[in-house]
Amino acid sequence: MAVCGISISLNKQSPPHLIGTLPSLSTLKKPIQLLSSSSSSASSSGAVRWRERLGVSLGRRMFKLSIFGFLSSWDLAFSRLLFYSEALASPLLELDRYTDSKDGFTLLVPSSWIKVDKAGATVLFEDSKDKTNNVGVVVSPTRISSLGEFGTPVFVADKLIQAERRKESTKEAEVISVSERVGHAGLQVYEFEYKVDSTRGGMKRVFSAAFATSKKLYLLNITHSDRLDNPLEMKKRMILEQVLHSFNAIPST
């Protein structure tokens, strides 16, 4: 019998306290008398009571194990719910909507980050406490009308990693995850997560999103430090993922 992953074996032999009570045949001086019907009935009744006690004991054990498993799973779910509730209430998750009507894209950005000018970037926001943490968008002309014409999400992720590895400052780059979602008006949006070990700032976590529309290629890069002595916290990761998923095109006017 298996209960919550615990295997219980039921022994069909006589109860332990009944074993060894019968004498050996060689030591008997008188022939063994057959049990009377009343004795047989009493023995049978005792065996039944023993089985009943065993059944009750196992039943209680099964019940306790079931309750324990239920409470454990409920406690885990409640702990996760409590964690995410606290994270959602955290000021770290305050976001503002930024929309570029000229180039036709929109996204959420951390309200405390500062917009700065940088060559090659259409827009760039930096963490005032650590400039290596930033959110940037690059818009460039392209001949394709959708990312599907360029390649699959895995193919595009490979191109991004190759570009990272060609940088002189890059020591190591590795893809963590690749996905695809649907944006405005059925727009194909590719999303990537990868880590980069660089001589400029050490280990970093990068979240990227890309889409193509109106003969333009849109690329979002979210970079945050993820060093061993200062790893990326879950609450900060949640805000970066919200920024990543908010990147989208806006209807052309």
Secondary structure, DSSP 8 states (H G I E B T S, - for coil): -EETTEE-----S--GGGTT-S--GGG-SS------HHHHHHHHHHHHHHHHHHHHHHHHHHHHHHHHHHHHHHHHHHHHHHHHHHHHTSGGG-EEEEEETTTTEEEEEETTSEEE--TT-SEEEE-SS-TTSEEEEEEEE-S-SSHHHH--HHHHHHHHHHHHHTSTTEEEEEEEEEEEEE-GGG-EEEEEEEEEEETTTEEEEEEEEEEEETTEEEEEEEEEE-BTTB---HHHHHHHHHHHHH-EE----
